[in-house]
Amino acid sequence: MPVKNRFAELLPEITAWRHDFHEHPELLYDVHRTAGKVAQLLRDFGCDEVTEGVGRTGVVGVIRGRTDSRGRVIGLRADMDALPITEQTGAEYASKTPGKMHACGHDGHTAMLLGAAKYLAETRNFDGTAVMIFQPAEEGGGGGDAMVRDGLINRWKIEEVYGMHNMPGIPTGSFAIKPGAMMAAADQFDITVTGKGGHAAKPHECIDTMLTAAQITVALQSIVARNIDPLKNAVISVCVVSTDSTAHNVIPQVVKLKGTARSLAPEVRDQLEEGITRVATHVAAAMGARAEVVYERGYPVTMNDEQATIWAADVARQIAGDVDLEMQPMMGGEDFSYMLNQRPGAYIFVGNGDSAMVHHPSYNFNDDAIPAGASWYAGMVEARMPAA
């Protein structure tokens, strides 16, 4: 099953959808225009069922095969939201909304899944039901969780679920995947350090919150270096330091630290939460200050089912000829993880070629990847539910 000829024919149309989404980026759950266009296209394709408003602004399209003797149901997911970044691509179809752009390729994911939906609605060369999932708010809003909580899995009786993301640096149209942990759990923490403010010329009369915050920032790195098994993965990054003072000669009363913690295993996630709280509070106490820690768990680990990974790689191999099965897991987060926590499935990367990295103002989805990506989406349905 190489790239399907139908997608070569559909490429101009799918590309036009992608460019339209790119010109009109929307953030988080506020994807009303995008979701509306997706829903209308699914209806135009002749999908058997189109439901809007799932998980607030998600869209679900149902396509039934020629037969349904085994009753199997496969879900395919694409994300729809953009990022709060000012575009610098110079593309003719660049964002028309200042401060917003599709800097992660979700416009491409949505367009490819729409292409697969059109093909599957035309051919219906499978035995079972294909569920097209168009999700809002992947970029920090937990839209995958919202759709699951809104009954996505049980309402449509989904048995397996598959997703895809483009990846710069991988040859265009090629694929990479691995079983097990594919992307990290993404948590965040806020540390509020309280001491005794005062004049910077009289530090002996103060409890220096800036020095305490600096000591905490350095000490947090000892958790990964000395508490986590060296053969396991973890990242702690302090990314924000703020105070209510802007003066050069004032030791502030309060300093706030914000950061992220990433892990690929549940037990490591527990260690990070415990360790950050322990180190911050005890270092502060040693300095005579006080630290309050708020640790919030975000997206879970994106965990590929071993057998589903084999199936996903088999389809990708038929399209691209070879698949990278030894890619390293990534410490970025992905809320497709919520769907994988409910049902077995897999998440795969399709190559975006030599482009800027995602979340960069010069990034742009590579339209040349569309035939391969759309073929993989459709191929998963036909491979997992072959016509009787």
C-alpha positions as CSV (number, residue, x, y, z in Angstrom):
1,M,0.0,0.0,0.0
2,P,2.1,2.9,-1.2
3,V,0.8,6.5,-1.1
4,K,-2.7,6.2,-2.5
5,N,-3.2,7.7,-5.9
6,R,-6.4,9.3,-4.7
7,F,-4.5,11.5,-2.4
8,A,-2.3,12.7,-5.2
9,E,-5.5,13.7,-7.0
10,L,-6.8,15.3,-3.8
11,L,-3.6,17.1,-2.9
12,P,-4.6,20.5,-4.3
13,E,-7.9,20.4,-2.5
14,I,-6.4,19.2,0.8
15,T,-3.6,21.9,0.5
16,A,-6.3,24.5,0.0
17,W,-8.0,23.5,3.2
18,R,-4.7,23.6,5.0
19,H,-3.8,27.1,3.8
20,D,-7.3,28.3,4.8
21,F,-6.8,27.0,8.3
22,H,-3.3,28.5,8.3
23,E,-4.6,31.9,7.4
24,H,-7.2,31.8,10.2
25,P,-5.5,30.4,13.3
26,E,-7.5,30.0,16.5
27,L,-6.4,29.2,20.0
28,L,-7.3,26.6,22.5
29,Y,-11.1,26.0,22.6
30,D,-11.9,29.1,20.6
31,V,-11.7,27.2,17.3
32,H,-15.2,27.9,16.2
33,R,-14.4,28.8,12.6
34,T,-12.1,25.8,12.2
35,A,-14.5,23.4,13.8
36,G,-17.4,24.7,11.7
37,K,-15.5,24.2,8.5
38,V,-14.4,20.7,9.5
39,A,-18.0,19.8,10.3
40,Q,-19.3,21.1,7.1
41,L,-16.7,19.3,5.0
42,L,-17.5,16.1,6.8
43,R,-21.1,16.5,5.9
44,D,-20.2,17.3,2.3
45,F,-18.2,14.1,2.2
46,G,-21.3,12.1,3.1
47,C,-20.2,11.0,6.6
48,D,-22.9,9.0,8.3
49,E,-22.8,11.1,11.4
50,V,-21.2,14.5,12.3
51,T,-21.3,15.7,15.9
52,E,-20.1,19.1,17.0
53,G,-19.4,20.5,20.5
54,V,-17.7,17.4,21.9
55,G,-15.3,18.5,24.6
56,R,-16.6,22.0,24.1
57,T,-15.5,22.6,20.5
58,G,-14.4,19.2,19.2
59,V,-15.9,17.5,16.1
60,V,-16.5,13.8,15.6
61,G,-17.3,12.3,12.2
62,V,-18.4,8.7,11.7
63,I,-17.9,6.7,8.5
64,R,-19.3,3.2,8.3
65,G,-17.7,0.6,6.0
66,R,-19.5,-1.5,3.4
67,T,-20.0,-4.1,6.0
68,D,-20.0,-4.2,9.8
69,S,-20.0,-7.9,10.5
70,R,-17.3,-7.7,13.3
71,G,-18.4,-4.4,14.7
72,R,-14.9,-3.0,15.2
73,V,-14.5,0.7,15.8
74,I,-11.2,2.6,15.1
75,G,-10.6,6.2,16.1
76,L,-8.3,8.6,14.2
77,R,-7.4,11.9,15.9
78,A,-6.1,15.3,14.6
79,D,-5.7,18.5,16.6
80,M,-7.0,21.9,15.4
81,D,-5.6,24.7,17.6
82,A,-2.8,27.2,16.9
83,L,-0.3,29.1,19.1
84,P,0.0,32.7,20.4
85,I,3.0,33.4,18.2
86,T,3.6,36.1,15.6
87,E,4.2,34.5,12.2
88,Q,7.5,35.1,10.3
89,T,7.1,32.6,7.4
90,G,6.4,35.2,4.7
91,A,4.0,32.7,3.1
92,E,1.3,34.0,0.8
93,Y,-1.3,32.3,3.1
94,A,0.3,33.6,6.4
95,S,-1.8,34.2,9.4
96,K,-4.3,37.1,9.1
97,T,-4.6,37.3,12.9
98,P,-1.8,39.3,14.6
99,G,-0.2,37.3,17.4
100,K,-1.6,33.9,16.3
101,M,-0.2,31.3,14.0
102,H,-0.2,27.6,13.2
103,A,3.4,27.1,14.5
104,C,3.0,23.4,15.2
105,G,1.3,22.0,12.1
106,H,-2.1,21.3,13.5
107,D,-3.5,22.9,10.3
108,G,-1.7,20.1,8.4
109,H,-2.9,17.4,10.7
110,T,-6.5,18.6,10.4
111,A,-6.3,18.8,6.6
112,M,-4.7,15.3,6.3
113,L,-7.4,13.7,8.5
114,L,-10.1,15.5,6.4
115,G,-8.5,14.1,3.3
116,A,-8.6,10.6,4.8
117,A,-12.2,11.1,5.7
118,K,-13.1,12.1,2.2
119,Y,-11.4,9.0,0.8
120,L,-12.9,6.6,3.3
121,A,-16.4,8.1,2.7
122,E,-15.9,7.6,-1.0
123,T,-14.5,4.0,-0.9
124,R,-15.8,2.5,2.3
125,N,-13.5,-0.4,1.6
126,F,-13.4,-1.7,5.2
127,D,-15.5,-3.8,7.6
128,G,-16.4,-1.7,10.7
129,T,-16.7,1.9,11.8
130,A,-14.1,4.7,11.4
131,V,-14.4,7.6,13.9
132,M,-12.7,10.9,12.8
133,I,-11.7,12.9,15.9
134,F,-10.9,16.6,15.5
135,Q,-9.7,18.0,18.8
136,P,-9.4,21.5,20.2
137,A,-6.9,22.8,22.8
138,E,-3.9,20.5,22.5
139,E,-1.6,23.5,23.1
140,G,-2.0,23.5,26.9
141,G,-5.7,23.4,27.2
142,G,-6.2,19.6,27.6
143,G,-8.7,19.3,24.8
144,G,-8.0,15.5,24.6
145,D,-9.0,15.1,28.2
146,A,-12.1,17.3,27.7
147,M,-13.3,15.1,24.8
148,V,-12.7,11.9,26.8
149,R,-14.6,13.4,29.8
150,D,-17.4,14.3,27.4
151,G,-17.9,10.6,26.5
152,L,-15.8,10.3,23.3
153,I,-14.6,6.8,23.9
154,N,-17.7,5.2,25.2
155,R,-20.3,7.1,23.2
156,W,-18.7,6.0,19.9
157,K,-17.5,2.6,21.3
158,I,-13.9,3.3,20.1
159,E,-11.7,0.2,20.5
160,E,-8.4,1.5,19.2
161,V,-7.2,5.1,18.7
162,Y,-4.4,6.4,16.5
163,G,-2.8,9.9,16.1
164,M,-0.1,11.6,14.1
165,H,2.2,14.6,14.4
166,N,4.6,16.1,11.9
167,M,8.3,16.2,12.8
168,P,10.9,18.6,11.3
169,G,14.2,17.0,10.7
170,I,12.8,13.8,9.5
171,P,12.7,13.3,5.7
172,T,9.4,14.5,4.2
173,G,6.8,11.7,4.2
174,S,8.8,9.2,6.2
175,F,7.7,7.9,9.6
176,A,9.1,7.3,13.1
177,I,7.5,5.5,16.0
178,K,8.4,3.4,19.1
179,P,6.5,1.3,21.5
180,G,6.1,2.4,25.1
181,A,6.7,5.9,26.3
182,M,6.7,8.2,23.2
183,M,6.3,11.7,24.8
184,A,6.6,12.9,28.4
185,A,4.3,13.7,31.2
186,A,4.3,17.5,31.4
187,D,3.8,19.0,34.8
188,Q,4.3,22.5,36.2
189,F,5.2,24.0,39.5
190,D,5.0,27.4,41.3
191,I,7.3,28.1,44.2
192,T,6.6,31.2,46.3
193,V,9.6,32.2,48.5
194,T,8.9,34.6,51.4
195,G,11.6,36.2,53.5
196,K,12.2,39.6,54.9
197,G,12.7,42.4,52.4
198,G,14.8,45.5,52.9
199,H,17.6,47.7,51.7
200,A,20.1,45.9,49.5
201,A,22.9,47.7,51.3
202,K,21.9,46.1,54.6
203,P,21.5,42.4,53.7
204,H,22.2,41.4,57.3
205,E,18.9,43.0,58.3
206,C,17.0,40.9,55.7
207,I,16.2,37.4,54.8
208,D,17.3,37.4,51.2
209,T,14.6,35.9,49.0
210,M,16.6,36.3,45.8
211,L,19.5,34.4,47.2
212,T,17.1,31.8,48.5
213,A,15.4,31.5,45.2
214,A,18.8,31.1,43.4
215,Q,19.8,28.4,45.9
216,I,16.5,26.5,45.3
217,T,16.9,26.8,41.5
218,V,20.4,25.2,41.7
219,A,19.4,22.6,44.2
220,L,16.4,21.4,42.2
221,Q,18.8,20.1,39.6
222,S,20.2,17.6,42.2
223,I,16.8,15.8,42.1
224,V,17.5,14.6,38.5
225,A,21.3,14.2,39.1
226,R,21.1,12.4,42.4
227,N,17.6,11.1,43.1
228,I,16.4,9.7,39.7
229,D,17.8,6.4,38.3
230,P,20.4,7.5,35.7
231,L,18.8,5.0,33.3
232,K,15.5,6.9,33.4
233,N,14.6,10.2,32.0
234,A,13.6,13.4,33.8
235,V,13.9,17.2,33.3
236,I,13.3,20.0,35.8
237,S,13.5,23.5,34.3
238,V,12.9,26.8,36.2
239,C,11.7,29.2,33.6
240,V,10.4,32.3,35.4
241,V,11.7,34.3,38.3
242,S,9.6,37.3,39.4
243,T,9.2,39.8,42.2
244,D,7.0,42.8,43.0
245,S,10.1,45.1,43.0
246,T,11.8,46.7,40.1
247,A,14.4,48.6,42.1
248,H,18.1,48.0,41.9
249,N,18.6,48.4,45.6
250,V,15.7,46.5,47.2
251,I,15.8,42.9,48.5
252,P,12.2,41.8,47.8
253,Q,9.9,40.4,50.4
254,V,8.6,37.7,48.0
255,V,10.1,35.9,45.0
256,K,8.2,33.5,42.7
257,L,9.6,30.7,40.6
258,K,7.7,28.9,37.9
259,G,8.9,25.9,35.9
260,T,8.2,22.5,34.4
261,A,8.9,18.9,35.2
262,R,9.0,16.2,32.6
263,S,9.1,12.4,33.0
264,L,8.5,9.2,31.0
265,A,7.5,6.9,33.9
266,P,4.8,7.2,36.6
267,E,7.2,6.4,39.4
268,V,9.6,9.1,38.2
269,R,6.7,11.6,38.0
270,D,6.0,10.9,41.7
271,Q,9.7,11.3,42.6
272,L,9.8,14.7,40.8
273,E,6.7,16.0,42.7
274,E,8.0,14.8,46.1
275,G,11.5,16.0,45.4
276,I,10.6,19.5,44.2
277,T,8.5,20.1,47.3
278,R,11.1,18.7,49.7
279,V,14.1,20.5,48.2
280,A,12.3,23.9,47.9
281,T,10.9,23.9,51.4
282,H,14.0,22.7,53.1
283,V,16.5,24.9,51.2
284,A,14.3,27.9,52.1
285,A,14.2,26.9,55.7
286,A,18.0,26.6,55.8
287,M,18.1,30.2,54.6
288,G,15.7,31.4,57.2
289,A,12.9,31.9,54.6
290,R,9.7,30.0,53.7
291,A,8.7,28.3,50.5
292,E,5.3,27.2,49.4
293,V,5.1,24.8,46.5
294,V,2.1,24.2,44.2
295,Y,2.7,21.2,41.8
296,E,0.2,20.7,39.1
297,R,0.1,17.5,37.0
298,G,-0.5,18.2,33.3
299,Y,-0.6,15.8,30.3
300,P,0.2,12.2,31.2
301,V,2.9,10.2,29.4
302,T,2.0,9.4,25.8
303,M,2.3,5.6,25.9
304,N,2.1,3.6,22.7
305,D,0.6,0.1,23.0
306,E,3.2,-2.4,21.8
307,Q,1.0,-4.3,19.4
308,A,-0.7,-1.2,18.1
309,T,2.8,0.2,17.4
310,I,3.5,-2.8,15.3
311,W,0.3,-2.3,13.3
312,A,0.9,1.5,12.9
313,A,4.5,0.8,11.7
314,D,3.3,-1.9,9.2
315,V,1.0,0.6,7.6
316,A,3.7,3.3,7.5
317,R,6.2,0.9,6.1
318,Q,3.9,0.1,3.2
319,I,3.7,3.8,2.4
320,A,7.2,5.0,3.0
321,G,9.2,1.8,2.5
322,D,11.0,2.0,5.9
323,V,10.1,3.2,9.4
324,D,12.4,4.5,12.1
325,L,11.5,2.2,15.1
326,E,14.4,3.3,17.2
327,M,13.6,7.0,17.7
328,Q,14.3,8.4,21.1
329,P,11.3,9.5,23.2
330,M,10.7,13.2,23.4
331,M,10.3,15.2,26.6
332,G,7.6,17.4,25.1
333,G,4.0,16.7,26.1
334,E,1.0,15.6,24.1
335,D,-2.6,15.3,25.2
336,F,-3.4,12.5,22.9
337,S,-2.1,10.7,26.0
338,Y,-5.6,10.9,27.5
339,M,-7.1,8.9,24.7
340,L,-4.3,6.3,24.9
341,N,-5.0,6.0,28.6
342,Q,-8.5,4.8,27.7
343,R,-7.8,2.5,24.7
344,P,-4.8,0.8,23.1
345,G,-3.4,2.7,20.2
346,A,-0.3,4.5,18.9
347,Y,1.1,7.9,18.1
348,I,3.4,8.3,15.0
349,F,5.6,11.0,13.5
350,V,5.5,11.9,9.8
351,G,8.5,13.8,8.4
352,N,8.2,17.5,7.7
353,G,11.6,17.7,6.1
354,D,14.2,20.4,6.7
355,S,11.9,23.0,8.2
356,A,12.1,25.2,11.3
357,M,11.2,23.4,14.5
358,V,7.7,23.5,15.8
359,H,6.7,26.5,18.0
360,H,9.1,28.7,16.0
361,P,7.7,31.8,14.2
362,S,9.3,30.6,10.9
363,Y,7.9,27.1,11.1
364,N,5.5,26.0,8.4
365,F,3.8,22.6,7.7
366,N,5.2,20.9,4.6
367,D,2.4,20.3,2.1
368,D,4.5,17.6,0.5
369,A,3.8,15.4,3.5
370,I,0.1,15.4,3.0
371,P,-0.2,12.3,0.7
372,A,1.8,10.2,3.1
373,G,0.0,11.4,6.2
374,A,-3.5,11.0,4.7
375,S,-2.5,7.6,3.3
376,W,-1.5,6.5,6.8
377,Y,-4.7,7.7,8.4
378,A,-6.8,5.9,5.8
379,G,-4.5,2.9,5.8
380,M,-4.9,2.3,9.5
381,V,-8.7,1.9,9.0
382,E,-8.3,-0.4,6.0
383,A,-5.6,-2.5,7.7
384,R,-7.3,-2.9,11.1
385,M,-10.7,-3.4,9.6
386,P,-10.1,-5.2,6.2
387,A,-13.2,-5.6,4.1
388,A,-14.8,-9.0,4.5
